[in-house]
Amino acid sequence: MHYDLPISQILRHELLECPPRTTVAEAAGRMHESRCGSILVVDGGQVCGIWTERDALSLNFSDPESLAMPVSRVMSAPVKTVRETDTVADAAIRFKQERMRHLLVVDENGRRLGIVSQTDIVNHQGVEFYVHMRNVGSVLKNLPLQVPGETPMAEVVVRLRETRGDAAIVQSGGHLGILTARDVLRLIGQEALGRTAGEVATFPLITVPRNSTLYHARKIFNDRRIRHLGVMDDNGQVSGLLSYADILDSVEQEYVAELRQALQEQNQRLQQSRHALLLASKVAESSQQAIMIVNAERVIQSVNPAFTAITGYAIEEAVGQDTRLLKSGLHDGEFYRQLYANLDTFAVWSGEIWNRRKNGELYPESLTITAVKGEGGQVINYVCVFTDITEQKRVREDLKESRQRLEQQSSLTEMILDTLPVMVFVKDEDGRYLVMNEAAAAFVGHDKHEVVGKSDFELYSPDLAARMRHDDIKALAAKKVMGREEKHATAKGERYLLSYKRGVDLGGRRLLIGSATDISERKQTEHLLAAERHVLELIASDASLHVVLEALCSRVESLIGESFCAVLLLQPESRRLVLGAAPSLRRTCRDVGENCPDNPEVCACAAAMSTGKQVIAEHIDDSPQWQDCREFASALGLKSAWSTPIVSPGKEVLGTVSLYFRQSRRPSRYEKDVIDHACRLSAIAIDRARSMESLHRLATVDTLTGLFNRSRFLEQGEAEIVRARRQDRCIAVLMLDVDHFKRINDTHGHAAGDVALKVVAAIISRELRSIDVCGRLGGEEFAVILPETEGTGAMQAAERLRLAVANESMRVTNEVVLNVTISIGVTILADQDANIDHLLARADGALYEAKRGGRNQAIYAAPGGTPS
C-alpha cells in the first residue's frame, strides 16, 4: 500500500472558486458542470470557506428563496488544509478523525495547490491492499435510507440530513434507483426543488453481491464513474449501500496489520524501523486496538487512546508504571517466564491472556508482544498490541487467518485466483503467459499449467491474437490500468469479455497483469432491451400493428442468429391463423395461416395455443405436429421450428411467435428469454391494436344497427361530395323513415322497435352496393349516399329497398311477427349544394311528401324543382 506516497502526487490541481456573494444556485450549477464535489469561497484572494455536496443537504428545500442566498451563509469555515508534503496515510487519518471528504492542499507558504478527496485516497491504493481486503459485506454499516419514488425531494433531503447519509435508494415502478448528494447539487443548480425522488434518481441501481471483494467494488466505481453501489444479500434483497467512505474506513484495519508486520521484522535497518515506528504512532492514535510500548525493564513508556478505553487507565496513570499494573493474578510465574523465554528466542509472542481493568474487572484479551532489538541484538523495547476479545472476536479470527496466509501464501494465492469468477492472468514482456487461473483456462479451453509459456498466437485466431498483442503493448507502456471490451468467437458462439490490463515492474522485469469478466449475458441483455425499447416506441407512436410486428420479427432475427421469425395472429371470429408479419419469409409465407391446421395433433402452432406452452420441433421431419405441413417446411428448407403462444394479460391466446431454422437446434436460455420478450411485446401490440379498433368503432358506428352513426355518416358524406366534384361524377342521397314506428313502440314495446330497426338496417346493408354509405341519423331515420348514381338509378335503388322492407316478415317478439314499410326521399347533388346538409334537407323534404302522400313510397326531389 502507498502509505508514504506524497499528497502532491494524487491531488487534483483544478480548483473551483467563487466569491462570497455567489448564490447557492449558481455555485451548485458550477459544481455540477465541473463534476466537482466542492467549491472554494474566495474573498480578496483569501480562502474564507468551502461549500460541498454534503453542505447542500443542509438547505431548506421547502423554501425556494434558499437558492438565492449567498454561498457565504451556508459554507463551512475555516477550510481544513493539508501540506503537499504530507502522505496519503496522513490524509486518510484526517478524513477518519474529522469526518470530512475534502482537504485543501497548500505548499509551505500556504499557497493553495489543489483539492484531495476520499475518492482520491481510495483510488490510489496499491493492488496489494485489495488482495488482502475483506469482502464488501464486512464493511457495511447501517441499512441504507430507502424512499418511494413519489417522495418530494424536500423530504428526502431532510431524511438524508437526519440519517447523516449522502445517498438514498429510490423505489419506483418495481425498480430500484440511487439518489445522491450530487443529484441534490444538480437540482439546486437547476433551481428545480419541487421534483420527486423518482424524477431525480438514476435507474437502475447498480449492485454487487455481498460476498464481492472491495477490489471488485472499487473497479466498478472507477469504470462507471459512480460513488455508490447497492449490496445484495443471498436472497436478492438490498442489504446495504457501499460508498468510497466505507472503503476508506476499512483502510484503518490494513494499517494495523501492516504495523504488526513491521514490528515483527527483526532485521530491518534502523531507518526502516524509525519509519515503521512513525507510521505506528500515527496509526495508533486512531486504532481501535490498544498499543502499549514498554522498555527492556518492562516499564510502560507510552500508550494509545484505545489502551485507556480498554483498561480504564489514563495515559498519565499508566506511563512510568510497571506492567504488573495490569496483572490479573490468574497466570503463575512459570507462564510469564515461558512468555519472555519465547520473546528472547523468537522476538514475538502471541496468545490469549487475562488482565485487570482499573475498576478491578477481569477481561480476556488477545495479545501480541514484539521485541524490538537494537543493532547489537539487545532488546530495546517491547510493543504490546491487544484487543478485548470479548468484543473483538473477529480480530482474533483475522489474526489467525493472517498467520495461516503467511504459512501457505503461495498455495493460498493460487487457490484465491482459482476461486475468483473472473479470469486472471500474468504475461511477460514478450506476451507469454506466466500465470493463468482456472476461469481463464476454462475459457481458453486448456489446462492452466499447459498454457504457461504460450502466447495468444498459440491459443487464438491470428486476427484476435494480433489485436490482443497490440493492447498488451499499449498497457505495458501506460502508467495506468487500461480496459476494453473484446469479442471472441468460441464453440458456444460469440462471447464478450471486459478486460483490464496494467503493466508493472517486479524484480527488474516488466510484467502485464490482467483480468477479464465474461459480460456476454450483459451484452445480450443490452441488445434485448434495445430491441424492446424500439418496439415499444413504435407502439407508443401509434404505428400500425403490421409495422410493429415486422419490426419485432426483424429484431428477434438479429438477436437469434440464422432464424426466420413469423408472427401468426388468431382471428377472434373464425379462430383461424393469419399472417401478422414474417419479414424474411414474406414472399413464401403469405399463406402461412392456411398451412396451419387447427388440430393440435398435427399443427405445432395449434398445439402451442391449445396448451399455452412452447412447442419445440428440433427435427421437423420426425415431428408428428408437422406431418400436415412438411411440404411447406420442405419448400423453405426448414429443419427445426419453435412455436410459442402469445397470451394476453387476461390469459387470452392471441396467436404465436414462430421461429424457423435451416438446421436442427433447440433454444438456449437466452433465446427463450428473447422469445418470451417477443411474445409479451406482441401481446401488448395486439391488445393495443384491438383497443384502438374498438374505440374507432365506438366513435363511428351506431351500436344498435351496426351502421355509421350520424357524425360519421356526415363526415363520409362530405368526403363523397368532394370526390364527386373532383371526378365530375354524380352522387345521390336517400332519406328513409320507418312508417308508424311510434305505434310499434307503443303497442309492442321498445325492444320490439329495436328489433325492427335492426332488421331494416340489415336489409339496407344487404340490398345496396359495397361503395354505398349507410347511416342511422337518429330514431327510425336512416340515410344512404349513392356514389356515381343519377336520379333514375337512385329511384331504382330506393324502390328496391322499399319493396325489400315491405316483403320482410319481422319477428319482433316470440309471439309477434310484423310487416313494416318505409318512406323514402330521394335527391341528387346539384352545383348549388355547398355541403351534405343541403342534400339531406332536400331529401328530407321529399321524405315529408312521401309521408304526407300515404307512406310506403319513394319521392324524388330534383334540384331546384318540387318533389315528385
Number of C-alpha atoms within 10 A of each C-alpha: 17 15 14 14 17 18 23 21 12 18 19 15 13 11 14 18 18 19 18 20 15 16 20 26 23 19 26 31 19 19 23 22 10 12 11 16 20 26 22 24 26 18 15 8 8 11 19 18 21 25 25 23 23 21 16 21 25 14 19 16 23 14 10 15 9 17 23 14 15 18 26 22 13 18 21 17 13 10 16 15 17 20 22 20 17 15 18 25 23 20 22 20 20 19 20 17 11 9 10 14 20 22 22 22 24 18 14 9 7 11 12 19 18 19 26 23 20 21 19 17 23 19 15 14 17 12 12 11 15 18 13 14 18 18 18 23 20 14 16 19 12 9 10 21 17 18 20 16 22 14 16 19 24 20 16 24 25 17 17 20 17 11 13 11 16 20 25 23 24 27 21 17 8 6 11 22 21 24 25 23 21 23 18 30 26 23 20 24 22 15 17 16 20 13 14 17 29 23 16 20 22 17 16 11 18 16 17 19 20 21 15 16 20 24 20 14 23 20 13 18 18 12 10 9 9 13 17 24 21 22 25 19 14 10 7 10 11 20 20 23 25 25 21 21 20 19 22 21 17 16 22 20 18 17 21 20 14 17 19 19 12 18 22 19 16 18 13 16 11 11 9 13 18 12 13 19 16 12 20 20 16 16 22 25 17 17 20 20 23 22 25 22 20 22 18 15 12 15 19 23 18 17 25 22 18 20 24 18 14 19 21 16 19 15 16 10 11 22 18 15 15 15 15 13 15 18 14 17 12 11 12 8 9 8 11 11 11 12 16 16 13 14 19 14 10 13 20 22 20 17 12 15 17 17 21 20 18 15 9 12 10 17 16 17 22 20 21 19 24 24 27 23 17 16 12 6 10 12 17 15 20 26 24 20 23 26 23 21 17 11 10 14 13 11 17 19 10 13 14 11 12 14 11 12 15 10 11 10 13 10 10 14 13 14 13 11 18 19 13 14 14 19 24 23 22 21 22 18 15 13 19 19 22 19 20 25 24 23 22 23 20 13 12 15 12 13 14 20 14 11 20 15 13 14 18 19 16 11 14 16 12 12 9 17 16 14 12 16 16 11 15 23 15 14 22 22 12 14 11 12 13 17 17 11 14 16 12 14 12 12 7 6 9 10 18 20 18 17 19 18 24 21 25 18 10 8 7 7 10 16 22 24 21 21 19 22 17 20 16 15 12 11 14 17 15 12 16 21 14 13 22 20 12 16 25 17 13 19 21 11 9 15 15 13 20 17 15 23 27 21 19 29 26 19 21 24 19 15 18 18 11 13 22 22 26 29 30 26 22 21 12 10 6 7 12 17 25 19 19 24 26 26 19 16 15 13 9 12 18 15 14 20 18 14 18 22 18 19 14 18 14 18 22 30 29 26 21 24 24 14 11 17 13 22 21 21 22 18 16 23 17 13 17 16 22 24 15 16 20 20 12 17 20 13 9 15 14 20 20 23 30 24 27 28 29 31 19 18 11 6 9 12 19 22 31 29 25 26 23 24 21 16 16 14 16 15 15 10 8 15 16 16 14 24 23 17 18 25 24 17 21 27 22 18 24 23 16 16 18 13 12 13 12 11 11 11 15 13 14 18 19 18 12 13 18 17 23 24 23 19 15 18 23 20 12 18 25 15 13 20 22 13 15 16 13 9 10 10 14 18 24 25 29 29 30 27 25 21 18 13 19 15 11 19 15 11 11 14 14 14 13 20 22 18 17 24 22 15 19 28 20 15 16 24 19 12 13 17 12 9 10 16 20 26 28 26 20 12 13 19 17 24 26 23 27 23 22 17 19 17 19 13 13 23 21 12 19 28 18 14 24 23 14 17 23 16 11 16 13 18 15 21 14 6 6 10 13 15 13 20 22 26 28 31 31 32 28 26 25 15 7 9 14 12 15 20 13 14 26 23 14 28 29 23 21 27 28 19 23 23 20 10 12 10 20 20 19 26 28 27 22 18 17 9 9 13 20 13
